[in-house]
Amino acid sequence: MRYCQLIIIFSSCILLSFCQNTPNAETSSYAKIEPGQLIYTKYCSNCHGGDGSLGLSNASDLSASNLSTKETYEILMNGKGLMQSFSGMLSDKELEQVVNYTRSLRN
Ligand code: HEC
């Protein structure tokens, strides 16, 4: 009987360790975050906020912006007011991704 209990405990330990190795929901949803959102979170959200409307340091409300893609891109290249230029910091591809993400914040 005691031997039997040991086997049960042992096999549930093995089962548990298998469960820990399978990718959980958190890691798989992380993979789905688009690159533009990661760049935005890193470089833009401290002034503009996660949804674009935070307005710290007088930052424009991006959810209410009506700039064209080209104009948004130019603001990122040249900077404006307290916002620095991102031209040397982000690659062309990253700029394109973050511009697209920024435009997706509009309501
Ligand atoms: C230091 C704070 C700060 C950071 C970081 C910042 N911004 Fe800004 N942003 C501002 C400010 C301030 C303005 C308003 C400038 C003005 O009109 O004088 C602005 C304006 C803008 C505008 C113009 C919106 C409009 O409709 O006029 C866009 C687009 C924009 N930011 C996008 C971004 C993106 C994308 C990032 C990240 C790559 C970013 N910003 C990072 C402060 C910031």
Backbone and ligand atoms as CSV (ligand in chain L), in Angstrom:
chain,resi,resn,atom,element,x,y,z
A,1,MET,N,N,0.831,-1.211,0.000
A,1,MET,CA,C,0.000,0.000,0.000
A,1,MET,C,C,0.865,1.261,0.000
A,2,ARG,N,N,1.829,1.261,0.882
A,2,ARG,CA,C,2.744,2.403,0.988
A,2,ARG,C,C,3.520,2.584,-0.326
A,3,TYR,N,N,3.925,1.483,-0.929
A,3,TYR,CA,C,4.639,1.500,-2.190
A,3,TYR,C,C,3.786,2.172,-3.272
A,4,CYS,N,N,2.506,1.811,-3.242
A,4,CYS,CA,C,1.550,2.355,-4.202
A,4,CYS,C,C,1.464,3.883,-4.089
A,5,GLN,N,N,1.382,4.372,-2.868
A,5,GLN,CA,C,1.318,5.830,-2.637
A,5,GLN,C,C,2.559,6.528,-3.197
A,6,LEU,N,N,3.711,5.868,-2.987
A,6,LEU,CA,C,4.958,6.442,-3.488
A,6,LEU,C,C,4.924,6.582,-5.005
A,7,ILE,N,N,4.402,5.562,-5.663
A,7,ILE,CA,C,4.328,5.615,-7.134
A,7,ILE,C,C,3.420,6.758,-7.565
A,8,ILE,N,N,2.310,6.912,-6.857
A,8,ILE,CA,C,1.378,7.989,-7.224
A,8,ILE,C,C,2.045,9.363,-7.050
A,9,ILE,N,N,2.712,9.544,-5.930
A,9,ILE,CA,C,3.388,10.821,-5.689
A,9,ILE,C,C,4.451,11.063,-6.751
A,10,PHE,N,N,5.225,10.034,-7.035
A,10,PHE,CA,C,6.297,10.156,-8.010
A,10,PHE,C,C,5.752,10.524,-9.393
A,11,SER,N,N,4.686,9.807,-9.801
A,11,SER,CA,C,4.183,10.088,-11.151
A,11,SER,C,C,3.503,11.450,-11.227
A,12,SER,N,N,2.891,11.909,-10.124
A,12,SER,CA,C,2.308,13.253,-10.232
A,12,SER,C,C,3.389,14.327,-10.293
A,13,CYS,N,N,4.540,14.031,-9.687
A,13,CYS,CA,C,5.657,14.976,-9.825
A,13,CYS,C,C,6.086,15.072,-11.284
A,14,ILE,N,N,6.169,13.945,-11.933
A,14,ILE,CA,C,6.573,13.948,-13.353
A,14,ILE,C,C,5.539,14.716,-14.174
A,15,LEU,N,N,4.262,14.447,-13.908
A,15,LEU,CA,C,3.198,15.144,-14.641
A,15,LEU,C,C,3.306,16.656,-14.457
A,16,LEU,N,N,3.531,17.061,-13.195
A,16,LEU,CA,C,3.642,18.490,-12.898
A,16,LEU,C,C,4.786,19.141,-13.662
A,17,SER,N,N,5.912,18.439,-13.740
A,17,SER,CA,C,7.040,19.059,-14.420
A,17,SER,C,C,6.775,19.161,-15.916
A,18,PHE,N,N,5.991,18.229,-16.444
A,18,PHE,CA,C,5.603,18.353,-17.861
A,18,PHE,C,C,4.755,19.600,-18.080
A,19,CYS,N,N,3.825,19.802,-17.144
A,19,CYS,CA,C,2.928,20.948,-17.277
A,19,CYS,C,C,3.705,22.243,-17.281
A,20,GLN,N,N,4.748,22.311,-16.442
A,20,GLN,CA,C,5.515,23.549,-16.372
A,20,GLN,C,C,6.308,23.824,-17.643
A,21,ASN,N,N,6.592,22.764,-18.387
A,21,ASN,CA,C,7.383,22.973,-19.602
A,21,ASN,C,C,6.554,23.378,-20.804
A,22,THR,N,N,5.249,23.122,-20.770
A,22,THR,CA,C,4.440,23.507,-21.926
A,22,THR,C,C,4.293,25.025,-21.923
A,23,PRO,N,N,4.355,25.649,-23.098
A,23,PRO,CA,C,4.247,27.112,-23.150
A,23,PRO,C,C,2.908,27.550,-22.578
A,24,ASN,N,N,2.915,28.506,-21.692
A,24,ASN,CA,C,1.643,28.946,-21.120
A,24,ASN,C,C,1.038,30.079,-21.940
A,25,ALA,N,N,-0.153,30.474,-21.583
A,25,ALA,CA,C,-0.884,31.487,-22.349
A,25,ALA,C,C,-0.093,32.798,-22.443
A,26,GLU,N,N,0.625,33.102,-21.372
A,26,GLU,CA,C,1.346,34.375,-21.348
A,26,GLU,C,C,2.397,34.459,-22.459
A,27,THR,N,N,3.218,33.405,-22.573
A,27,THR,CA,C,4.270,33.464,-23.590
A,27,THR,C,C,3.681,33.448,-24.998
A,28,SER,N,N,2.583,32.717,-25.216
A,28,SER,CA,C,2.078,32.692,-26.587
A,28,SER,C,C,1.416,34.009,-26.967
A,29,SER,N,N,0.802,34.722,-25.986
A,29,SER,CA,C,0.215,36.002,-26.374
A,29,SER,C,C,1.312,37.054,-26.546
A,30,TYR,N,N,2.422,36.888,-25.839
A,30,TYR,CA,C,3.545,37.798,-25.996
A,30,TYR,C,C,4.036,37.757,-27.447
A,31,ALA,N,N,4.081,36.555,-28.012
A,31,ALA,CA,C,4.564,36.409,-29.382
A,31,ALA,C,C,3.655,37.121,-30.372
A,32,LYS,N,N,2.398,37.361,-29.982
A,32,LYS,CA,C,1.456,37.980,-30.913
A,32,LYS,C,C,1.524,39.510,-30.897
A,33,ILE,N,N,2.218,40.091,-29.926
A,33,ILE,CA,C,2.326,41.549,-29.897
A,33,ILE,C,C,3.107,42.002,-31.126
A,34,GLU,N,N,2.535,42.957,-31.870
A,34,GLU,CA,C,3.236,43.355,-33.087
A,34,GLU,C,C,4.434,44.241,-32.769
A,35,PRO,N,N,5.452,44.230,-33.642
A,35,PRO,CA,C,6.671,44.987,-33.372
A,35,PRO,C,C,6.401,46.469,-33.141
A,36,GLY,N,N,5.451,47.058,-33.889
A,36,GLY,CA,C,5.145,48.474,-33.724
A,36,GLY,C,C,4.707,48.792,-32.306
A,37,GLN,N,N,3.970,47.874,-31.702
A,37,GLN,CA,C,3.491,48.095,-30.338
A,37,GLN,C,C,4.644,48.043,-29.333
A,38,LEU,N,N,5.598,47.135,-29.571
A,38,LEU,CA,C,6.755,47.046,-28.677
A,38,LEU,C,C,7.570,48.328,-28.746
A,39,ILE,N,N,7.784,48.838,-29.957
A,39,ILE,CA,C,8.550,50.079,-30.132
A,39,ILE,C,C,7.805,51.224,-29.461
A,40,TYR,N,N,6.489,51.281,-29.689
A,40,TYR,CA,C,5.673,52.341,-29.101
A,40,TYR,C,C,5.773,52.311,-27.572
A,41,THR,N,N,5.636,51.114,-26.999
A,41,THR,CA,C,5.670,50.979,-25.541
A,41,THR,C,C,7.015,51.443,-24.990
A,42,LYS,N,N,8.067,51.140,-25.721
A,42,LYS,CA,C,9.410,51.479,-25.258
A,42,LYS,C,C,9.726,52.977,-25.418
A,43,TYR,N,N,9.386,53.547,-26.563
A,43,TYR,CA,C,9.853,54.899,-26.863
A,43,TYR,C,C,8.786,55.991,-26.762
A,44,CYS,N,N,7.529,55.652,-26.797
A,44,CYS,CA,C,6.503,56.684,-26.939
A,44,CYS,C,C,5.545,56.760,-25.767
A,45,SER,N,N,5.294,55.607,-25.110
A,45,SER,CA,C,4.187,55.604,-24.152
A,45,SER,C,C,4.489,56.408,-22.893
A,46,ASN,N,N,5.767,56.681,-22.589
A,46,ASN,CA,C,6.032,57.463,-21.379
A,46,ASN,C,C,5.489,58.890,-21.493
A,47,CYS,N,N,5.351,59.429,-22.694
A,47,CYS,CA,C,4.720,60.746,-22.859
A,47,CYS,C,C,3.286,60.619,-23.379
A,48,HIS,N,N,3.092,59.732,-24.356
A,48,HIS,CA,C,1.775,59.656,-25.006
A,48,HIS,C,C,0.825,58.671,-24.333
A,49,GLY,N,N,1.351,57.783,-23.463
A,49,GLY,CA,C,0.492,56.817,-22.788
A,49,GLY,C,C,0.160,55.632,-23.685
A,50,GLY,N,N,-0.245,54.534,-23.069
A,50,GLY,CA,C,-0.536,53.298,-23.796
A,50,GLY,C,C,-1.587,53.467,-24.881
A,51,ASP,N,N,-2.575,54.336,-24.652
A,51,ASP,CA,C,-3.632,54.512,-25.653
A,51,ASP,C,C,-3.461,55.814,-26.447
A,52,GLY,N,N,-2.346,56.515,-26.237
A,52,GLY,CA,C,-2.049,57.727,-27.019
A,52,GLY,C,C,-2.566,59.019,-26.409
A,53,SER,N,N,-3.341,58.923,-25.323
A,53,SER,CA,C,-4.001,60.140,-24.841
A,53,SER,C,C,-3.472,60.673,-23.507
A,54,LEU,N,N,-2.333,60.176,-23.056
A,54,LEU,CA,C,-1.836,60.569,-21.735
A,54,LEU,C,C,-1.464,62.062,-21.667
A,55,GLY,N,N,-0.757,62.549,-22.700
A,55,GLY,CA,C,-0.454,63.983,-22.777
A,55,GLY,C,C,0.584,64.499,-21.800
A,56,LEU,N,N,1.525,63.676,-21.351
A,56,LEU,CA,C,2.588,64.175,-20.471
A,56,LEU,C,C,3.533,65.068,-21.260
A,57,SER,N,N,4.156,66.048,-20.609
A,57,SER,CA,C,5.031,67.031,-21.265
A,57,SER,C,C,4.322,67.697,-22.432
A,58,ASN,N,N,3.019,67.876,-22.317
A,58,ASN,CA,C,2.247,68.522,-23.389
A,58,ASN,C,C,2.146,67.695,-24.654
A,59,ALA,N,N,2.363,66.392,-24.559
A,59,ALA,CA,C,2.333,65.533,-25.752
A,59,ALA,C,C,0.937,65.522,-26.367
A,60,SER,N,N,0.890,65.514,-27.701
A,60,SER,CA,C,-0.400,65.516,-28.394
A,60,SER,C,C,-1.155,64.224,-28.108
A,61,ASP,N,N,-2.472,64.315,-28.132
A,61,ASP,CA,C,-3.324,63.133,-27.990
A,61,ASP,C,C,-3.312,62.387,-29.325
A,62,LEU,N,N,-2.601,61.262,-29.376
A,62,LEU,CA,C,-2.451,60.544,-30.650
A,62,LEU,C,C,-3.756,59.884,-31.095
A,63,SER,N,N,-4.652,59.611,-30.124
A,63,SER,CA,C,-5.925,58.985,-30.518
A,63,SER,C,C,-6.814,60.003,-31.221
A,64,ALA,N,N,-6.466,61.307,-31.091
A,64,ALA,CA,C,-7.263,62.345,-31.747
A,64,ALA,C,C,-6.485,62.999,-32.897
A,65,SER,N,N,-5.320,62.463,-33.209
A,65,SER,CA,C,-4.488,63.057,-34.266
A,65,SER,C,C,-5.128,62.837,-35.632
A,66,ASN,N,N,-4.992,63.864,-36.520
A,66,ASN,CA,C,-5.504,63.613,-37.877
A,66,ASN,C,C,-4.413,63.835,-38.925
A,67,LEU,N,N,-3.163,63.582,-38.512
A,67,LEU,CA,C,-2.054,63.701,-39.459
A,67,LEU,C,C,-2.064,62.513,-40.413
A,68,SER,N,N,-1.569,62.746,-41.638
A,68,SER,CA,C,-1.451,61.637,-42.590
A,68,SER,C,C,-0.251,60.765,-42.186
A,69,THR,N,N,-0.124,59.612,-42.814
A,69,THR,CA,C,1.015,58.731,-42.529
A,69,THR,C,C,2.322,59.477,-42.759
A,70,LYS,N,N,2.353,60.240,-43.868
A,70,LYS,CA,C,3.579,60.971,-44.219
A,70,LYS,C,C,3.892,62.035,-43.163
A,71,GLU,N,N,2.874,62.762,-42.709
A,71,GLU,CA,C,3.095,63.806,-41.708
A,71,GLU,C,C,3.539,63.204,-40.368
A,72,THR,N,N,2.932,62.080,-39.995
A,72,THR,CA,C,3.316,61.413,-38.745
A,72,THR,C,C,4.786,60.998,-38.835
A,73,TYR,N,N,5.142,60.425,-39.985
A,73,TYR,CA,C,6.510,59.988,-40.226
A,73,TYR,C,C,7.471,61.175,-40.112
A,74,GLU,N,N,7.088,62.312,-40.680
A,74,GLU,CA,C,7.962,63.496,-40.647
A,74,GLU,C,C,8.166,64.009,-39.226
A,75,ILE,N,N,7.111,63.943,-38.393
A,75,ILE,CA,C,7.253,64.362,-36.997
A,75,ILE,C,C,8.260,63.463,-36.284
A,76,LEU,N,N,8.208,62.170,-36.593
A,76,LEU,CA,C,9.160,61.246,-35.963
A,76,LEU,C,C,10.578,61.516,-36.446
A,77,MET,N,N,10.726,61.856,-37.709
A,77,MET,CA,C,12.053,62.116,-38.273
A,77,MET,C,C,12.642,63.408,-37.705
A,78,ASN,N,N,11.794,64.448,-37.585
A,78,ASN,CA,C,12.300,65.775,-37.230
A,78,ASN,C,C,12.106,66.137,-35.765
A,79,GLY,N,N,11.203,65.455,-35.071
A,79,GLY,CA,C,10.871,65.831,-33.707
A,79,GLY,C,C,9.983,67.065,-33.728
A,80,LYS,N,N,9.374,67.373,-32.595
A,80,LYS,CA,C,8.534,68.561,-32.525
A,80,LYS,C,C,8.388,68.967,-31.069
A,81,GLY,N,N,8.601,70.260,-30.768
A,81,GLY,CA,C,8.499,70.725,-29.391
A,81,GLY,C,C,9.408,69.912,-28.479
A,82,LEU,N,N,8.853,69.361,-27.415
A,82,LEU,CA,C,9.645,68.584,-26.465
A,82,LEU,C,C,9.952,67.182,-26.969
A,83,MET,N,N,9.335,66.823,-28.087
A,83,MET,CA,C,9.564,65.468,-28.597
A,83,MET,C,C,10.806,65.462,-29.481
A,84,GLN,N,N,11.705,64.553,-29.160
A,84,GLN,CA,C,12.965,64.487,-29.902
A,84,GLN,C,C,12.765,63.832,-31.274
A,85,SER,N,N,13.777,63.919,-32.120
A,85,SER,CA,C,13.746,63.193,-33.387
A,85,SER,C,C,14.125,61.734,-33.131
A,86,PHE,N,N,13.445,60.836,-33.813
A,86,PHE,CA,C,13.760,59.415,-33.640
A,86,PHE,C,C,14.538,58.873,-34.832
A,87,SER,N,N,14.996,59.789,-35.715
A,87,SER,CA,C,15.614,59.313,-36.956
A,87,SER,C,C,16.886,58.496,-36.722
A,88,GLY,N,N,17.706,58.888,-35.730
A,88,GLY,CA,C,18.939,58.140,-35.509
A,88,GLY,C,C,18.728,56.948,-34.590
A,89,MET,N,N,17.550,56.871,-33.986
A,89,MET,CA,C,17.324,55.871,-32.956
A,89,MET,C,C,16.606,54.631,-33.491
A,90,LEU,N,N,15.724,54.856,-34.453
A,90,LEU,CA,C,14.954,53.742,-35.006
A,90,LEU,C,C,15.310,53.561,-36.482
A,91,SER,N,N,15.302,52.321,-36.941
A,91,SER,CA,C,15.568,52.061,-38.360
A,91,SER,C,C,14.337,52.457,-39.178
A,92,ASP,N,N,14.497,52.533,-40.507
A,92,ASP,CA,C,13.362,52.869,-41.375
A,92,ASP,C,C,12.202,51.920,-41.141
A,93,LYS,N,N,12.543,50.643,-40.999
A,93,LYS,CA,C,11.499,49.638,-40.803
A,93,LYS,C,C,10.770,49.860,-39.477
A,94,GLU,N,N,11.547,50.158,-38.425
A,94,GLU,CA,C,10.931,50.391,-37.112
A,94,GLU,C,C,10.058,51.650,-37.141
A,95,LEU,N,N,10.540,52.685,-37.860
A,95,LEU,CA,C,9.745,53.909,-37.966
A,95,LEU,C,C,8.410,53.603,-38.638
A,96,GLU,N,N,8.470,52.819,-39.707
A,96,GLU,CA,C,7.244,52.467,-40.428
A,96,GLU,C,C,6.293,51.692,-39.499
A,97,GLN,N,N,6.858,50.745,-38.732
A,97,GLN,CA,C,6.022,49.932,-37.833
A,97,GLN,C,C,5.381,50.785,-36.746
A,98,VAL,N,N,6.164,51.727,-36.187
A,98,VAL,CA,C,5.610,52.520,-35.090
A,98,VAL,C,C,4.614,53.562,-35.626
A,99,VAL,N,N,4.848,54.056,-36.843
A,99,VAL,CA,C,3.877,54.981,-37.451
A,99,VAL,C,C,2.546,54.247,-37.647
A,100,ASN,N,N,2.609,53.034,-38.180
A,100,ASN,CA,C,1.374,52.263,-38.377
A,100,ASN,C,C,0.679,51.985,-37.061
A,101,TYR,N,N,1.464,51.652,-36.043
A,101,TYR,CA,C,0.840,51.371,-34.751
A,101,TYR,C,C,0.208,52.632,-34.177
A,102,THR,N,N,0.932,53.765,-34.295
A,102,THR,CA,C,0.423,55.038,-33.777
A,102,THR,C,C,-0.921,55.382,-34.419
A,103,ARG,N,N,-1.020,55.135,-35.735
A,103,ARG,CA,C,-2.271,55.435,-36.428
A,103,ARG,C,C,-3.397,54.492,-35.998
A,104,SER,N,N,-3.028,53.294,-35.539
A,104,SER,CA,C,-4.069,52.351,-35.104
A,104,SER,C,C,-4.663,52.742,-33.754
A,105,LEU,N,N,-4.069,53.734,-33.064
A,105,LEU,CA,C,-4.592,54.156,-31.757
A,105,LEU,C,C,-5.782,55.103,-31.895
A,106,ARG,N,N,-6.041,55.560,-33.126
A,106,ARG,CA,C,-7.115,56.556,-33.312
A,106,ARG,C,C,-8.485,55.940,-33.079
A,107,ASN,N,N,-9.382,56.762,-32.485
A,107,ASN,CA,C,-10.727,56.185,-32.313
A,107,ASN,C,C,-11.629,56.638,-33.436
L,1,HEC,C1,C,9.346,63.393,-24.312
L,1,HEC,C2,C,7.956,63.067,-24.548
L,1,HEC,C3,C,7.580,62.435,-25.875
L,1,HEC,C4,C,7.967,61.208,-26.389
L,1,HEC,C5,C,8.884,60.173,-25.724
L,1,HEC,C6,C,7.300,61.056,-27.659
L,1,HEC,N1,N,6.529,62.159,-27.925
L,1,HEC,FE1,FE,5.338,62.434,-29.528
L,1,HEC,N2,N,4.915,64.315,-28.916
L,1,HEC,C7,C,5.367,64.904,-27.741
L,1,HEC,C8,C,4.955,66.307,-27.684
L,1,HEC,C9,C,5.256,67.280,-26.565
L,1,HEC,C10,C,4.227,66.540,-28.871
L,1,HEC,C11,C,3.562,67.853,-29.300
L,1,HEC,C12,C,4.605,68.679,-30.014
L,1,HEC,C13,C,4.056,70.055,-30.360
L,1,HEC,O1,O,3.022,70.117,-31.032
L,1,HEC,O2,O,4.676,71.016,-29.932
L,1,HEC,C14,C,4.213,65.270,-29.625
L,1,HEC,C15,C,3.585,65.089,-30.832
L,1,HEC,C16,C,3.527,63.897,-31.516
L,1,HEC,C17,C,2.815,63.689,-32.757
L,1,HEC,C18,C,1.988,64.728,-33.513
L,1,HEC,C19,C,0.522,64.451,-33.311
L,1,HEC,C20,C,-0.367,65.522,-33.920
L,1,HEC,O3,O,-1.484,65.171,-34.312
L,1,HEC,O4,O,0.059,66.686,-34.016
L,1,HEC,C21,C,2.988,62.385,-33.115
L,1,HEC,C22,C,2.429,61.661,-34.324
L,1,HEC,C23,C,3.826,61.778,-32.096
L,1,HEC,N3,N,4.130,62.725,-31.133
L,1,HEC,C24,C,4.220,60.468,-32.103
L,1,HEC,C25,C,5.169,59.941,-31.229
L,1,HEC,C26,C,5.723,58.619,-31.367
L,1,HEC,C27,C,5.319,57.600,-32.416
L,1,HEC,C28,C,6.651,58.484,-30.378
L,1,HEC,C29,C,7.574,57.311,-30.135
L,1,HEC,C30,C,8.443,56.913,-31.221
L,1,HEC,C31,C,6.639,59.715,-29.602
L,1,HEC,N4,N,5.724,60.572,-30.156
L,1,HEC,C32,C,7.409,59.940,-28.468
L,1,HEC,C33,C,6.108,64.272,-26.748
L,1,HEC,C34,C,6.694,63.033,-26.865
